[in-house]
Amino acid sequence: MAQSAVNTRKKNFSPELQAVLQRVVDDVVNRLGCIGAMVAPLELDNSLPVRAYAVKIAPTLLKQLEQRLGIGFIGPRSVAYLEDERFKDNLSVRAVKGNNGQPEIVVSNRLYDLFRPVVNGILSDLAQQLTGIKQVIAVPFFLQDEVVGNLFAAARTEFSQRDIEFLSAFGNQAAIAIQSQRRLIETQALERVVLSLQSSIADETQVLQTIVDAVVYKLGHIGSMVATLDVDNSALPVRAYAVDLDPALLDKLEKTVGLTFIGPKSVAYLNDENFKDNLSVRALQPVPYIVSDKLYDVFRPIVNETLSDMAQKFTGIKQVIVVPFSIGEEKVGNLFVATRQSAFSTRDIELLITFGQQAAVGIRNAQLYRQAENRRRIAQIFGKMAFSAAAYIHSLRNHVGVSRNYIEMMKMIPKMSETQRDKFMKSGDDVLFHLNEAVSILDHLHEPWRQQSDEATEVNDCLILALRKAFRKLGIELNGDEVPADVNLIVHKSLTPDLPIMETSPDMLTEGFNVLLKNALEALREMDKTGELWLQTTLEGTVIKVVIRDNGPGIKPSNVAKIFEMGWSSKQGKGMGFGLFWTKDYIEGLGGTIQVESVVGQGTAFIIKLPTEKKKIDNIK
C-alpha cells in the first residue's frame, strides 16, 4: 500500500479538497505502478507547494531519505517559486512556464530536477540510485487557459504515451476539484456581500468595507480599496480598504511612504493636471478596467515613486487593477485590487467587475433609502431588490450544489471499478457546465435593484404555483395539484373562487408564498407521522386573507418573535435567515400584514392579509 500524507496549513484549503488530491496521488501510485506521486497547486503568490503525496517505499527507507535530503515531501521547503530565479530549472517551474509561456509536460531522467535547488544534487542522485527511479515527470493541469498546478510522478521505468495520458486525466481530476473549491469560495464571498447589501441598506460604508474584506480575505488578494466620487464629482476619496499584511508592517509602510489609505492625502482630484495619470482618474474614462504592473500608478503623484517601488517589491505585489463601477450610465467610483500573482486572469477580472458593481449597489441602496419618504416605500423598493438577489442566490446554490456533490462522489473513487472511474472522470464536463452557469448568474448580480413590474395578479393562482415549486424543491412532482399517493404528505385546499385581482408582481407574490410553504414542507418531511398542510383563502371586505397551516413540530415560543429578523435561521448554519425577513417586508410593502401562530408539537400557521384596493390600507386588523 502507498503511504499518504495530509497537509492543512493553507488557509481555505478544505479537507474535502485535500482528500480528493490525496486520492489522485494514491491512484497514480497504485493504478499506474509508480514509485511516487505528488500534487502541487499554483497559489496566488506564484508558489507551487506540495499539498499531497504518496510513495511506495519502505517506511524506514523513506525516513532515511528525508533525513539525508533534509526535506519532507510536505513542508516549508517543499515549495517551488515561479518568480525566484534560483528555481528556473526546477521541474515544477519548467512545466508551468513551458516554452514561450505555454505550459508543457516535462520529463527528466534525474530526480534532482524535481527538488532543485532545495536539496543537494549528489545526495539526490544517491537517493535515486537507492530507490531505482529511472524517470520523473511533471504534468501541468489546467482548466481552459488557466494553469492551476502540477502532478508529479516517479517511476522505475520510462513513461509511455499511455502513462502520460493517464497522468493527464488524473491531473484534470485535480484541476476540477481545485476549481470547484475556488467557485465555492467565490460564491460564499458574493453571498456575504449580497446579504450585507440587504442588512446595511442605509450604511454604504459598511457595504463597501464588506466588499474589500471579501476581496482580500476570501478571494486571497493582498489588498483592496474603494474610492467614490464626492458630491461635486471633483475628487475620489478612499472610503474603505483591506490589506493582508501584519498591522505593524502596514504601519511601517504607511510611515515610509507618508500616506494612510484613508485620510486627507488619499484622494485623487479629477480637475488637477497632476493626477491625470493616476489610475483612479484614468478609470473614469470609458474603459471596463485598467491593469498596471506599477503600484505607483495607484498613488501618483502623492507618494514618492522610488518609495512606492520599494513598497511594491517588499510586499511582493505583481499587478494592480482598477475596476470602475456605475449606477446606470454614470460612473460613481472605483474598486482597486493588488495581487501577488503574475497577472490577473480573465476569471479574476470578471469576478472583480461583479464585486465593483456590488459597490454600486451599496451606494444606490443608500441613495434610495435617503430618498424614500416613508417605511412602506422603502419596504416596497427594497423588497423588489431582495427578490432578485434571493432568486440569483437560489440559482447559484443549485449550480454550486452539483460541484459539492461531485466532490462528495470523489470520496467513493477507491471503491469504484476502473470502468466506473473512467466514466466518473468524464463527468467533469457536466460540473464545468454548472460552474459556467454560476458564472453567468454572477454576471447579472450587478443589477439586483431591477424592479419587478406590477400587473393584474390572481392570489389563488400564485398560491398554487408556489405549492408546486415548494414540492419540486423536495424532488416531488404533483399530479396536477394533488400529492402522489406514495408521499407521506396530505394537502387540504379551501380556496375561495373569484377573489378580487391584486396589482403586484405575480413572481414576487408567488415567491413570498413559496418561502412559507417550503419551510412548512421541510418541517413536515422530518416527522415520523403523516404531515398535513392546509391552504385557505377568504375575502374579508376588501382584504384577502391567506392562511398557511401545518401540523408540524411547531416553533419554540422564544423563537416566534425572531423568525422575521434578518440573519436568523433555524437551520443551524445552512440558511441565510433571509426568506422570512424578505417575505414580511414585501407583504408590508403592499400595505398588508403577516402574523404567525405556533404551538410546539401541534403545528404552525401563517396568516397573511392583503389589500385589494389601489390605495393601500394603513392598518389591517
Secondary structure, DSSP 8 states (H G I E B T S, - for coil): --EEEE---STT--HHHHHHHHHHHHHHHHHH--SEEEEEE--TTSEEE--EEEE-S-HHHHHHHHHHHT--SSSTTSEEETT-GGGTTSHHHHHHH-BTTB---EEES-THHHHTTTS-HHHHHHHHHHHT--EEEEEEEEETTEEEEEEEEEESS---HHHHHHHHHHHHHHHHHHHHHHHHHHHHHHHHHHHHHHHTTT-HHHHHHHHHHIIIIIT--SEEEEEE--TTSSEEEEEEEEE-S-HHHHHHHHHHHT--SSSTTSEEETT-GGGTTSHHHHTTSS-S-EEES-THHHHTTTS-HHHHHHHHHHHT--EEEEEEEEETTEEEEEEEEEESSSS--HHHHHHHHHHHHHHHHHHHHHHHHHH-SSHHHHHHHHHHHHHHHHHHHHHHHHHHHHHHHHHHHHTTGGGS-HHHHHHHHHTHHHHHHHHHHHHHHHHHTT-TT-----EEE-HHHHHHHHHHHHHHHTT---BTTB--TTSSEEEEEEE-SS---EEE-HHHHHHHHHHHHHHHHHHHHT-SS-EEEEEEEEEETTEEEEEEEE-SS---HHHHTTTTSTT--SSTTS--S-HHHHHHHHHHHTT-EEEEEEETTTEEEEEEEEE-SSS--S---
